[in-house]
Amino acid sequence: MARTMLEYYKMVLQKVSFDAVLFSKELKKAISKLLPYEIEDLRHWLLNFVTDKPELQESLIYIKA
């Protein structure tokens, strides 16, 4: 089954979550490539993903409206 771009970017973000700068860079790239409804889904996923990762929470500025 083909993986959607949203799922691809979620996987990438999980893999680079060890580095806040790289995480922010990949998040900006994902936002530029995804469709608006996918960005909304990514935002919900991201809010849940960074709850226990304070070093990544500053990257939320890129996704909040």
N, CA, C and O atoms as a Tripos MOL2 file, in Angstrom:
@<TRIPOS>MOLECULE
protein
  260   259    65     0     0
PROTEIN
NO_CHARGES

@<TRIPOS>ATOM
      1 N           0.8420   -1.1840    0.0000 N.3       1 MET1
      2 CA          0.0000    0.0000    0.0000 C.3       1 MET1
      3 C           0.8920    1.2540    0.0000 C.2       1 MET1
      4 O           1.8800    1.3320    0.7300 O.2       1 MET1
      5 N           0.5320    2.1870   -0.8020 N.am      2 ALA2
      6 CA          1.3230    3.4130   -0.9110 C.3       2 ALA2
      7 C           1.1940    4.2560    0.3520 C.2       2 ALA2
      8 O           0.1200    4.3700    0.9440 O.2       2 ALA2
      9 N           2.3090    4.8350    0.7400 N.am      3 ARG3
     10 CA          2.3290    5.6860    1.9230 C.3       3 ARG3
     11 C           2.0290    7.1190    1.4880 C.2       3 ARG3
     12 O           2.5690    7.5960    0.4900 O.2       3 ARG3
     13 N           1.1780    7.7910    2.2280 N.am      4 THR4
     14 CA          0.8600    9.1780    1.8950 C.3       4 THR4
     15 C           2.0160   10.0820    2.2990 C.2       4 THR4
     16 O           2.8690    9.7060    3.1030 O.2       4 THR4
     17 N           2.0280   11.2670    1.7320 N.am      5 MET5
     18 CA          3.0710   12.2290    2.0920 C.3       5 MET5
     19 C           2.9740   12.5890    3.5700 C.2       5 MET5
     20 O           3.9970   12.7820    4.2260 O.2       5 MET5
     21 N           1.7760   12.6800    4.0940 N.am      6 LEU6
     22 CA          1.6060   12.9820    5.5100 C.3       6 LEU6
     23 C           2.2810   11.9190    6.3680 C.2       6 LEU6
     24 O           3.0140   12.2440    7.3030 O.2       6 LEU6
     25 N           2.0380   10.6670    6.0550 N.am      7 GLU7
     26 CA          2.6620    9.5860    6.8230 C.3       7 GLU7
     27 C           4.1820    9.6010    6.6570 C.2       7 GLU7
     28 O           4.9190    9.3200    7.6020 O.2       7 GLU7
     29 N           4.6360    9.9270    5.4680 N.am      8 TYR8
     30 CA          6.0730   10.0290    5.2240 C.3       8 TYR8
     31 C           6.6890   11.0980    6.1190 C.2       8 TYR8
     32 O           7.7090   10.8540    6.7640 O.2       8 TYR8
     33 N           6.0810   12.2780    6.1630 N.am      9 TYR9
     34 CA          6.6470   13.3570    6.9770 C.3       9 TYR9
     35 C           6.5500   13.0600    8.4680 C.2       9 TYR9
     36 O           7.4230   13.4730    9.2300 O.2       9 TYR9
     37 N           5.5260   12.3650    8.8950 N.am     10 LYS10
     38 CA          5.4470   11.9540   10.3070 C.3      10 LYS10
     39 C           6.6230   11.0400   10.6420 C.2      10 LYS10
     40 O           7.2520   11.1770   11.6920 O.2      10 LYS10
     41 N           6.9110   10.1070    9.7360 N.am     11 MET11
     42 CA          8.0160    9.1830    9.9500 C.3      11 MET11
     43 C           9.3450    9.9470   10.0000 C.2      11 MET11
     44 O          10.1780    9.6890   10.8690 O.2      11 MET11
     45 N           9.5380   10.8760    9.0780 N.am     12 VAL12
     46 CA         10.7680   11.6780    9.0530 C.3      12 VAL12
     47 C          10.9010   12.4730   10.3490 C.2      12 VAL12
     48 O          11.9740   12.5060   10.9510 O.2      12 VAL12
     49 N           9.8170   13.1120   10.7770 N.am     13 LEU13
     50 CA          9.8670   13.9160   11.9980 C.3      13 LEU13
     51 C          10.1870   13.0570   13.2190 C.2      13 LEU13
     52 O          10.9240   13.4910   14.1040 O.2      13 LEU13
     53 N           9.6500   11.8630   13.2730 N.am     14 GLN14
     54 CA          9.9800   10.9720   14.3850 C.3      14 GLN14
     55 C          11.4590   10.6110   14.3710 C.2      14 GLN14
     56 O          12.0990   10.5600   15.4210 O.2      14 GLN14
     57 N          11.9990   10.3620   13.1890 N.am     15 LYS15
     58 CA         13.3970    9.9460   13.0860 C.3      15 LYS15
     59 C          14.3760   11.0680   13.4110 C.2      15 LYS15
     60 O          15.4760   10.7980   13.8930 O.2      15 LYS15
     61 N          13.9990   12.3260   13.1590 N.am     16 VAL16
     62 CA         14.9140   13.4400   13.4290 C.3      16 VAL16
     63 C          14.5940   14.1530   14.7450 C.2      16 VAL16
     64 O          15.1550   15.2130   15.0240 O.2      16 VAL16
     65 N          13.7190   13.5940   15.5370 N.am     17 SER17
     66 CA         13.3020   14.2600   16.7780 C.3      17 SER17
     67 C          14.4260   14.3550   17.8130 C.2      17 SER17
     68 O          14.2530   15.0090   18.8410 O.2      17 SER17
     69 N          15.5570   13.7250   17.5690 N.am     18 PHE18
     70 CA         16.7000   13.8360   18.4850 C.3      18 PHE18
     71 C          17.3760   15.2040   18.3950 C.2      18 PHE18
     72 O          18.1300   15.5850   19.2900 O.2      18 PHE18
     73 N          17.1030   15.9510   17.3020 N.am     19 ASP19
     74 CA         17.7630   17.2390   17.0610 C.3      19 ASP19
     75 C          16.6890   18.2940   16.7730 C.2      19 ASP19
     76 O          16.0080   18.2260   15.7490 O.2      19 ASP19
     77 N          16.5420   19.2590   17.6700 N.am     20 ALA20
     78 CA         15.4790   20.2620   17.5420 C.3      20 ALA20
     79 C          15.6280   21.1230   16.2910 C.2      20 ALA20
     80 O          14.6270   21.5000   15.6830 O.2      20 ALA20
     81 N          16.8560   21.4360   15.8990 N.am     21 VAL21
     82 CA         17.0770   22.2700   14.7060 C.3      21 VAL21
     83 C          16.6800   21.5020   13.4460 C.2      21 VAL21
     84 O          15.9960   22.0370   12.5740 O.2      21 VAL21
     85 N          17.1050   20.2700   13.3590 N.am     22 LEU22
     86 CA         16.7520   19.4330   12.2160 C.3      22 LEU22
     87 C          15.2490   19.1650   12.1850 C.2      22 LEU22
     88 O          14.6420   19.1380   11.1150 O.2      22 LEU22
     89 N          14.6570   18.9680   13.3470 N.am     23 PHE23
     90 CA         13.2170   18.7470   13.4450 C.3      23 PHE23
     91 C          12.4660   19.9610   12.8940 C.2      23 PHE23
     92 O          11.5130   19.8020   12.1310 O.2      23 PHE23
     93 N          12.8790   21.1520   13.2680 N.am     24 SER24
     94 CA         12.2320   22.3760   12.7760 C.3      24 SER24
     95 C          12.3900   22.5150   11.2640 C.2      24 SER24
     96 O          11.4540   22.9050   10.5670 O.2      24 SER24
     97 N          13.5650   22.1980   10.7740 N.am     25 LYS25
     98 CA         13.8270   22.2790    9.3390 C.3      25 LYS25
     99 C          12.9030   21.3260    8.5720 C.2      25 LYS25
    100 O          12.3080   21.7080    7.5650 O.2      25 LYS25
    101 N          12.7900   20.0980    9.0500 N.am     26 GLU26
    102 CA         11.9390   19.1150    8.3810 C.3      26 GLU26
    103 C          10.4590   19.4750    8.5270 C.2      26 GLU26
    104 O           9.6670   19.2090    7.6230 O.2      26 GLU26
    105 N          10.0890   20.0650    9.6350 N.am     27 LEU27
    106 CA          8.7030   20.4950    9.8170 C.3      27 LEU27
    107 C           8.3540   21.5920    8.8240 C.2      27 LEU27
    108 O           7.2790   21.5650    8.2250 O.2      27 LEU27
    109 N           9.2490   22.5570    8.6410 N.am     28 LYS28
    110 CA          9.0110   23.6210    7.6590 C.3      28 LYS28
    111 C           8.8870   23.0410    6.2510 C.2      28 LYS28
    112 O           8.0510   23.4830    5.4630 O.2      28 LYS28
    113 N           9.7120   22.0620    5.9430 N.am     29 LYS29
    114 CA          9.6470   21.4230    4.6330 C.3      29 LYS29
    115 C           8.3010   20.7070    4.4610 C.2      29 LYS29
    116 O           7.6810   20.7920    3.4010 O.2      29 LYS29
    117 N           7.8580   20.0130    5.4940 N.am     30 ALA30
    118 CA          6.5790   19.3040    5.4230 C.3      30 ALA30
    119 C           5.4270   20.2800    5.2000 C.2      30 ALA30
    120 O           4.5360   20.0220    4.3900 O.2      30 ALA30
    121 N           5.4470   21.3920    5.9130 N.am     31 ILE31
    122 CA          4.3790   22.3880    5.7830 C.3      31 ILE31
    123 C           4.3450   22.9510    4.3650 C.2      31 ILE31
    124 O           3.2690   23.2350    3.8370 O.2      31 ILE31
    125 N           5.4950   23.1110    3.7540 N.am     32 SER32
    126 CA          5.5330   23.6690    2.3970 C.3      32 SER32
    127 C           5.0550   22.6750    1.3410 C.2      32 SER32
    128 O           4.6460   23.0810    0.2530 O.2      32 SER32
    129 N           5.1000   21.3890    1.6450 N.am     33 LYS33
    130 CA          4.7490   20.3640    0.6590 C.3      33 LYS33
    131 C           3.3400   19.7960    0.8220 C.2      33 LYS33
    132 O           2.7530   19.3190   -0.1480 O.2      33 LYS33
    133 N           2.7950   19.8400    2.0320 N.am     34 LEU34
    134 CA          1.5020   19.1930    2.2950 C.3      34 LEU34
    135 C           0.3250   20.0760    1.9070 C.2      34 LEU34
    136 O           0.4440   21.2970    1.8050 O.2      34 LEU34
    137 N          -0.8030   19.4310    1.6970 N.am     35 LEU35
    138 CA         -2.0530   20.1280    1.4210 C.3      35 LEU35
    139 C          -2.6300   20.6790    2.7220 C.2      35 LEU35
    140 O          -2.2930   20.1890    3.8000 O.2      35 LEU35
    141 N          -3.4950   21.6890    2.6390 N.am     36 PRO36
    142 CA         -4.0290   22.3020    3.8680 C.3      36 PRO36
    143 C          -4.6760   21.3190    4.8470 C.2      36 PRO36
    144 O          -4.4630   21.4340    6.0540 O.2      36 PRO36
    145 N          -5.4590   20.3600    4.3570 N.am     37 TYR37
    146 CA         -6.0830   19.4190    5.2870 C.3      37 TYR37
    147 C          -5.0510   18.4770    5.8960 C.2      37 TYR37
    148 O          -5.2320   18.0110    7.0210 O.2      37 TYR37
    149 N          -3.9650   18.1880    5.1640 N.am     38 GLU38
    150 CA         -2.9000   17.3590    5.7070 C.3      38 GLU38
    151 C          -2.1150   18.1270    6.7730 C.2      38 GLU38
    152 O          -1.6670   17.5460    7.7620 O.2      38 GLU38
    153 N          -1.9540   19.4190    6.5670 N.am     39 ILE39
    154 CA         -1.2680   20.2460    7.5650 C.3      39 ILE39
    155 C          -2.0650   20.2620    8.8640 C.2      39 ILE39
    156 O          -1.4820   20.2280    9.9480 O.2      39 ILE39
    157 N          -3.3760   20.3130    8.7680 N.am     40 GLU40
    158 CA         -4.2190   20.2790    9.9690 C.3      40 GLU40
    159 C          -4.0500   18.9440   10.7010 C.2      40 GLU40
    160 O          -3.9510   18.9180   11.9270 O.2      40 GLU40
    161 N          -4.0170   17.8440    9.9540 N.am     41 ASP41
    162 CA         -3.7770   16.5310   10.5650 C.3      41 ASP41
    163 C          -2.3900   16.4730   11.1940 C.2      41 ASP41
    164 O          -2.2150   15.9220   12.2810 O.2      41 ASP41
    165 N          -1.4090   17.0420   10.5060 N.am     42 LEU42
    166 CA         -0.0440   17.0760   11.0450 C.3      42 LEU42
    167 C           0.0030   17.8960   12.3290 C.2      42 LEU42
    168 O           0.6930   17.5260   13.2780 O.2      42 LEU42
    169 N          -0.7220   18.9970   12.3610 N.am     43 ARG43
    170 CA         -0.7610   19.8400   13.5560 C.3      43 ARG43
    171 C          -1.2870   19.0560   14.7530 C.2      43 ARG43
    172 O          -0.7220   19.1440   15.8430 O.2      43 ARG43
    173 N          -2.3610   18.2920   14.5660 N.am     44 HIS44
    174 CA         -2.9140   17.4870   15.6670 C.3      44 HIS44
    175 C          -1.9070   16.4260   16.1230 C.2      44 HIS44
    176 O          -1.7140   16.2090   17.3200 O.2      44 HIS44
    177 N          -1.2800   15.7800   15.1620 N.am     45 TRP45
    178 CA         -0.2810   14.7680   15.4900 C.3      45 TRP45
    179 C           0.8900   15.4050   16.2400 C.2      45 TRP45
    180 O           1.3720   14.8590   17.2320 O.2      45 TRP45
    181 N           1.3370   16.5580   15.7570 N.am     46 LEU46
    182 CA          2.4910   17.2360   16.3400 C.3      46 LEU46
    183 C           2.2240   17.6790   17.7740 C.2      46 LEU46
    184 O           3.0870   17.5380   18.6400 O.2      46 LEU46
    185 N           1.0380   18.2090   18.0240 N.am     47 LEU47
    186 CA          0.6970   18.6220   19.3900 C.3      47 LEU47
    187 C           0.7950   17.4410   20.3460 C.2      47 LEU47
    188 O           1.2500   17.5960   21.4790 O.2      47 LEU47
    189 N           0.3790   16.2850   19.9070 N.am     48 ASN48
    190 CA          0.4620   15.0860   20.7360 C.3      48 ASN48
    191 C           1.9050   14.5910   20.8450 C.2      48 ASN48
    192 O           2.3310   14.1640   21.9180 O.2      48 ASN48
    193 N           2.6490   14.6440   19.7590 N.am     49 PHE49
    194 CA          4.0050   14.1020   19.7140 C.3      49 PHE49
    195 C           4.9760   14.8800   20.6070 C.2      49 PHE49
    196 O           5.8510   14.2740   21.2250 O.2      49 PHE49
    197 N           4.8430   16.1930   20.6880 N.am     50 VAL50
    198 CA          5.8230   16.9950   21.4370 C.3      50 VAL50
    199 C           5.4300   17.2520   22.8930 C.2      50 VAL50
    200 O           6.1450   17.9680   23.5940 O.2      50 VAL50
    201 N           4.3270   16.6960   23.3620 N.am     51 THR51
    202 CA          3.9020   16.9670   24.7350 C.3      51 THR51
    203 C           4.9610   16.5920   25.7650 C.2      51 THR51
    204 O           5.1160   17.2830   26.7720 O.2      51 THR51
    205 N           5.6900   15.5040   25.5250 N.am     52 ASP52
    206 CA          6.7130   15.0750   26.4810 C.3      52 ASP52
    207 C           8.1340   15.3690   25.9840 C.2      52 ASP52
    208 O           9.1040   14.7990   26.4830 O.2      52 ASP52
    209 N           8.2430   16.2610   24.9980 N.am     53 LYS53
    210 CA          9.5440   16.6260   24.4410 C.3      53 LYS53
    211 C           9.6940   18.1490   24.4540 C.2      53 LYS53
    212 O           9.4790   18.7980   23.4300 O.2      53 LYS53
    213 N          10.0520   18.7130   25.5760 N.am     54 PRO54
    214 CA         10.1110   20.1790   25.6920 C.3      54 PRO54
    215 C          11.0860   20.8270   24.7040 C.2      54 PRO54
    216 O          10.8850   21.9740   24.3040 O.2      54 PRO54
    217 N          12.1250   20.1160   24.3110 N.am     55 GLU55
    218 CA         13.0900   20.6840   23.3720 C.3      55 GLU55
    219 C          12.4970   20.8770   21.9700 C.2      55 GLU55
    220 O          13.0260   21.6530   21.1740 O.2      55 GLU55
    221 N          11.4040   20.1740   21.6700 N.am     56 LEU56
    222 CA         10.7650   20.2870   20.3570 C.3      56 LEU56
    223 C           9.5680   21.2290   20.3600 C.2      56 LEU56
    224 O           9.0510   21.5720   19.2970 O.2      56 LEU56
    225 N           9.1300   21.6420   21.5180 N.am     57 GLN57
    226 CA          7.9090   22.4330   21.5980 C.3      57 GLN57
    227 C           8.0350   23.8020   20.9510 C.2      57 GLN57
    228 O           7.0270   24.3750   20.5360 O.2      57 GLN57
    229 N           9.2280   24.3360   20.8550 N.am     58 GLU58
    230 CA          9.3770   25.6380   20.1990 C.3      58 GLU58
    231 C           9.1010   25.5330   18.7030 C.2      58 GLU58
    232 O           8.8270   26.5510   18.0670 O.2      58 GLU58
    233 N           9.1630   24.3560   18.1290 N.am     59 SER59
    234 CA          8.8610   24.1890   16.7050 C.3      59 SER59
    235 C           7.3700   24.3430   16.4090 C.2      59 SER59
    236 O           6.9710   24.4380   15.2490 O.2      59 SER59
    237 N           6.5640   24.3660   17.4390 N.am     60 LEU60
    238 CA          5.1110   24.5640   17.2490 C.3      60 LEU60
    239 C           4.7860   25.9080   16.6410 C.2      60 LEU60
    240 O           3.6980   26.0860   16.0930 O.2      60 LEU60
    241 N           5.6940   26.8560   16.7200 N.am     61 ILE61
    242 CA          5.4270   28.1800   16.1460 C.3      61 ILE61
    243 C           5.2240   28.1100   14.6310 C.2      61 ILE61
    244 O           4.5680   28.9770   14.0550 O.2      61 ILE61
    245 N           5.7770   27.0950   13.9920 N.am     62 TYR62
    246 CA          5.6450   26.9710   12.5430 C.3      62 TYR62
    247 C           4.2880   26.4370   12.1140 C.2      62 TYR62
    248 O           3.8880   26.6200   10.9640 O.2      62 TYR62
    249 N           3.5810   25.7880   13.0110 N.am     63 ILE63
    250 CA          2.3450   25.1170   12.6290 C.3      63 ILE63
    251 C           1.1010   25.7710   13.2040 C.2      63 ILE63
    252 O          -0.0030   25.5090   12.7260 O.2      63 ILE63
    253 N           1.2490   26.6070   14.2090 N.am     64 LYS64
    254 CA          0.0670   27.2370   14.8170 C.3      64 LYS64
    255 C          -0.4050   28.3950   13.9740 C.2      64 LYS64
    256 O           0.3840   29.1570   13.4160 O.2      64 LYS64
    257 N          -1.7180   28.5030   13.9000 N.am     65 ALA65
    258 CA         -2.3230   29.5980   13.1020 C.3      65 ALA65
    259 C          -2.4730   30.8510   13.9400 C.2      65 ALA65
    260 O          -2.9590   31.8690   13.4470 O.2      65 ALA65
@<TRIPOS>BOND
     1     1     2 1
     2     2     3 1
     3     3     4 2
     4     3     5 am
     5     5     6 1
     6     6     7 1
     7     7     8 2
     8     7     9 am
     9     9    10 1
    10    10    11 1
    11    11    12 2
    12    11    13 am
    13    13    14 1
    14    14    15 1
    15    15    16 2
    16    15    17 am
    17    17    18 1
    18    18    19 1
    19    19    20 2
    20    19    21 am
    21    21    22 1
    22    22    23 1
    23    23    24 2
    24    23    25 am
    25    25    26 1
    26    26    27 1
    27    27    28 2
    28    27    29 am
    29    29    30 1
    30    30    31 1
    31    31    32 2
    32    31    33 am
    33    33    34 1
    34    34    35 1
    35    35    36 2
    36    35    37 am
    37    37    38 1
    38    38    39 1
    39    39    40 2
    40    39    41 am
    41    41    42 1
    42    42    43 1
    43    43    44 2
    44    43    45 am
    45    45    46 1
    46    46    47 1
    47    47    48 2
    48    47    49 am
    49    49    50 1
    50    50    51 1
    51    51    52 2
    52    51    53 am
    53    53    54 1
    54    54    55 1
    55    55    56 2
    56    55    57 am
    57    57    58 1
    58    58    59 1
    59    59    60 2
    60    59    61 am
    61    61    62 1
    62    62    63 1
    63    63    64 2
    64    63    65 am
    65    65    66 1
    66    66    67 1
    67    67    68 2
    68    67    69 am
    69    69    70 1
    70    70    71 1
    71    71    72 2
    72    71    73 am
    73    73    74 1
    74    74    75 1
    75    75    76 2
    76    75    77 am
    77    77    78 1
    78    78    79 1
    79    79    80 2
    80    79    81 am
    81    81    82 1
    82    82    83 1
    83    83    84 2
    84    83    85 am
    85    85    86 1
    86    86    87 1
    87    87    88 2
    88    87    89 am
    89    89    90 1
    90    90    91 1
    91    91    92 2
    92    91    93 am
    93    93    94 1
    94    94    95 1
    95    95    96 2
    96    95    97 am
    97    97    98 1
    98    98    99 1
    99    99   100 2
   100    99   101 am
   101   101   102 1
   102   102   103 1
   103   103   104 2
   104   103   105 am
   105   105   106 1
   106   106   107 1
   107   107   108 2
   108   107   109 am
   109   109   110 1
   110   110   111 1
   111   111   112 2
   112   111   113 am
   113   113   114 1
   114   114   115 1
   115   115   116 2
   116   115   117 am
   117   117   118 1
   118   118   119 1
   119   119   120 2
   120   119   121 am
   121   121   122 1
   122   122   123 1
   123   123   124 2
   124   123   125 am
   125   125   126 1
   126   126   127 1
   127   127   128 2
   128   127   129 am
   129   129   130 1
   130   130   131 1
   131   131   132 2
   132   131   133 am
   133   133   134 1
   134   134   135 1
   135   135   136 2
   136   135   137 am
   137   137   138 1
   138   138   139 1
   139   139   140 2
   140   139   141 am
   141   141   142 1
   142   142   143 1
   143   143   144 2
   144   143   145 am
   145   145   146 1
   146   146   147 1
   147   147   148 2
   148   147   149 am
   149   149   150 1
   150   150   151 1
   151   151   152 2
   152   151   153 am
   153   153   154 1
   154   154   155 1
   155   155   156 2
   156   155   157 am
   157   157   158 1
   158   158   159 1
   159   159   160 2
   160   159   161 am
   161   161   162 1
   162   162   163 1
   163   163   164 2
   164   163   165 am
   165   165   166 1
   166   166   167 1
   167   167   168 2
   168   167   169 am
   169   169   170 1
   170   170   171 1
   171   171   172 2
   172   171   173 am
   173   173   174 1
   174   174   175 1
   175   175   176 2
   176   175   177 am
   177   177   178 1
   178   178   179 1
   179   179   180 2
   180   179   181 am
   181   181   182 1
   182   182   183 1
   183   183   184 2
   184   183   185 am
   185   185   186 1
   186   186   187 1
   187   187   188 2
   188   187   189 am
   189   189   190 1
   190   190   191 1
   191   191   192 2
   192   191   193 am
   193   193   194 1
   194   194   195 1
   195   195   196 2
   196   195   197 am
   197   197   198 1
   198   198   199 1
   199   199   200 2
   200   199   201 am
   201   201   202 1
   202   202   203 1
   203   203   204 2
   204   203   205 am
   205   205   206 1
   206   206   207 1
   207   207   208 2
   208   207   209 am
   209   209   210 1
   210   210   211 1
   211   211   212 2
   212   211   213 am
   213   213   214 1
   214   214   215 1
   215   215   216 2
   216   215   217 am
   217   217   218 1
   218   218   219 1
   219   219   220 2
   220   219   221 am
   221   221   222 1
   222   222   223 1
   223   223   224 2
   224   223   225 am
   225   225   226 1
   226   226   227 1
   227   227   228 2
   228   227   229 am
   229   229   230 1
   230   230   231 1
   231   231   232 2
   232   231   233 am
   233   233   234 1
   234   234   235 1
   235   235   236 2
   236   235   237 am
   237   237   238 1
   238   238   239 1
   239   239   240 2
   240   239   241 am
   241   241   242 1
   242   242   243 1
   243   243   244 2
   244   243   245 am
   245   245   246 1
   246   246   247 1
   247   247   248 2
   248   247   249 am
   249   249   250 1
   250   250   251 1
   251   251   252 2
   252   251   253 am
   253   253   254 1
   254   254   255 1
   255   255   256 2
   256   255   257 am
   257   257   258 1
   258   258   259 1
   259   259   260 2
@<TRIPOS>SUBSTRUCTURE
     1 MET1         2 RESIDUE 1 A MET
     2 ALA2         6 RESIDUE 1 A ALA
     3 ARG3        10 RESIDUE 1 A ARG
     4 THR4        14 RESIDUE 1 A THR
     5 MET5        18 RESIDUE 1 A MET
     6 LEU6        22 RESIDUE 1 A LEU
     7 GLU7        26 RESIDUE 1 A GLU
     8 TYR8        30 RESIDUE 1 A TYR
     9 TYR9        34 RESIDUE 1 A TYR
    10 LYS10       38 RESIDUE 1 A LYS
    11 MET11       42 RESIDUE 1 A MET
    12 VAL12       46 RESIDUE 1 A VAL
    13 LEU13       50 RESIDUE 1 A LEU
    14 GLN14       54 RESIDUE 1 A GLN
    15 LYS15       58 RESIDUE 1 A LYS
    16 VAL16       62 RESIDUE 1 A VAL
    17 SER17       66 RESIDUE 1 A SER
    18 PHE18       70 RESIDUE 1 A PHE
    19 ASP19       74 RESIDUE 1 A ASP
    20 ALA20       78 RESIDUE 1 A ALA
    21 VAL21       82 RESIDUE 1 A VAL
    22 LEU22       86 RESIDUE 1 A LEU
    23 PHE23       90 RESIDUE 1 A PHE
    24 SER24       94 RESIDUE 1 A SER
    25 LYS25       98 RESIDUE 1 A LYS
    26 GLU26      102 RESIDUE 1 A GLU
    27 LEU27      106 RESIDUE 1 A LEU
    28 LYS28      110 RESIDUE 1 A LYS
    29 LYS29      114 RESIDUE 1 A LYS
    30 ALA30      118 RESIDUE 1 A ALA
    31 ILE31      122 RESIDUE 1 A ILE
    32 SER32      126 RESIDUE 1 A SER
    33 LYS33      130 RESIDUE 1 A LYS
    34 LEU34      134 RESIDUE 1 A LEU
    35 LEU35      138 RESIDUE 1 A LEU
    36 PRO36      142 RESIDUE 1 A PRO
    37 TYR37      146 RESIDUE 1 A TYR
    38 GLU38      150 RESIDUE 1 A GLU
    39 ILE39      154 RESIDUE 1 A ILE
    40 GLU40      158 RESIDUE 1 A GLU
    41 ASP41      162 RESIDUE 1 A ASP
    42 LEU42      166 RESIDUE 1 A LEU
    43 ARG43      170 RESIDUE 1 A ARG
    44 HIS44      174 RESIDUE 1 A HIS
    45 TRP45      178 RESIDUE 1 A TRP
    46 LEU46      182 RESIDUE 1 A LEU
    47 LEU47      186 RESIDUE 1 A LEU
    48 ASN48      190 RESIDUE 1 A ASN
    49 PHE49      194 RESIDUE 1 A PHE
    50 VAL50      198 RESIDUE 1 A VAL
    51 THR51      202 RESIDUE 1 A THR
    52 ASP52      206 RESIDUE 1 A ASP
    53 LYS53      210 RESIDUE 1 A LYS
    54 PRO54      214 RESIDUE 1 A PRO
    55 GLU55      218 RESIDUE 1 A GLU
    56 LEU56      222 RESIDUE 1 A LEU
    57 GLN57      226 RESIDUE 1 A GLN
    58 GLU58      230 RESIDUE 1 A GLU
    59 SER59      234 RESIDUE 1 A SER
    60 LEU60      238 RESIDUE 1 A LEU
    61 ILE61      242 RESIDUE 1 A ILE
    62 TYR62      246 RESIDUE 1 A TYR
    63 ILE63      250 RESIDUE 1 A ILE
    64 LYS64      254 RESIDUE 1 A LYS
    65 ALA65      258 RESIDUE 1 A ALA
